[in-house]
Amino acid sequence: MPRSEPASLPVGGQEFRRLVLSWTGSMTGDGIRVVALPLLTVSVDPSPGAVGLVAAITALPWLLLAVPAGVLVDRRNARTLLVVAHLLRALLTLAVVGLIAGGLARGGGPFSPGVGIATLCVVGFAITAVETMGDAASQTLLLRVVPRNGLERANARFVTVETLALDLAGPLSAGVLFVLAPWLPFAFSAAAFLVATAAVLRLPATRGDPDTTSTDHPLADIRAGLSRLVRDDVLRTLVLTVAVLAMANAAADAVLVLYSTQVLAMPEQFYPTLLAAYSVGTLLAAALVGRFLRRLRGGQIMVLAIAGLALAMVLLGLWPAVGVALAAYALLGLAGGTWNVLSATRRQRQTPHAMIGRVSSAFRVVAWGVLPIGAGLGGTLGEHLGVPMVFLIAGVVTAVAGLAVARSFWSTEPRGMDDEAPAPDPTGGTGDGAGR
């Protein structure tokens, strides 16, 4: 039976628009950096070991610092911490501009390849460490400025911005800017973070909800947040599903370039078209998720999204053709984007406001923590069984996960700590495990 629309639209106020502008600046800065930093690494030392080392060290804070960062956000003013995070990322990125001016990219001056790679590892680690705090603060502020019946629309807007800025505009501009001058993408990235800072400064100061679980000891707060994640049936089911989906996607991502260039025999310059198809699907998901919610409950749509992910991967494994691959990646984007919007909403509704920083960060730890495992499995399976089999196995694993949680998702619709929250707005976060 169709669901009725609420009379008013809770999303779209000035505070939310400023938060979206902040998210746009932050995602653009990150999108430029995730391409420019590897390019800079190659210019310093083109060996695979050096490139892999910088990438690994840059991602490490998500495993080591994400949950402590969430505790900090839960204990302090989220707006202030987000301002600090944006400013620090701008300053660190400007420091890279200074390093390049000092001869880092040419390996000259005081920067030998070894010293240059070590420097990039330090800078990459620092930028991501600050990013963990900014991400948790953004999640907390979202719940401060958006009522619970507007979370679907808000998360859909965030997914749209993330796709356009982090996956498209940022990376594409980074490549062009780096060709013009190695320092240019980092300067533009810093400018984007400053725009994000200005947007947050115009938000009113917010106070966190009273937290009965908070103690004088941060470690105890970490345990409380993790305990909430483990003991809550809805959150536990969600985080386990996220782990499986993230691992399956990581396995497929690990061999995607081989799938496109060797299995599909696509020229290297056309490899990004698969990623573009995925982004188109994600944008379509953000636009359509509200219409889906007019017909079905959020949990039911999440089950269908998992089915869509599984179907797309199975098609890639069984029918390796360029046209099929483009359609399958569009379906992956549609299903993954839908999952990301609704899983983020489910997590937010089920988590007390005062613990959102810790729980959101714990989700990030799970999603990022299994990526190396999934990538390693993908490479091993591809080497021994062939690249198409990686997609087929990933699809089967995804389908099994969907069947395992279908009953739970289909029958429950959490509203978090507020049992009287209005129904979700059917007219309408990020990265909960189904991303490319």
Secondary structure by P-SEA (a helix, b strand, c coil): cbbbbccccccccaaaaaaaaaaaaaaaaaaaaaaaaaaaaaaacccaaaaaaaaaaaaccccccaaaaaaaaaaccaaaaaaaaaaaaaaaaaaaaaaaaaccccccccccaaaaaaaaaaaaaaaaaaaaaaaaaaaaaaaacccccaaaaaaaaaaaaaaaccccaaaaaaaaaaaaccaaaaaaaaaaaaaaaaaaaacccccccccccccccaaaaaaaaaaaaaacaaaaaaaaaaaaaaaaaaaaaaaaaaaacccccccccccaaaaaaaaaaaaaaaacaaaaaacccaaaaaaaaaaaaaaaaaaaaccccaaaaaaaaaaaaaaaaaaaaaaaaaaaaaccccaaaaaaaaaaaaaaaaaaaaaaaaaaaaacccaaaaaaaaaaaaaaaaaaaaaaaacccccccccccccccccccccccccc
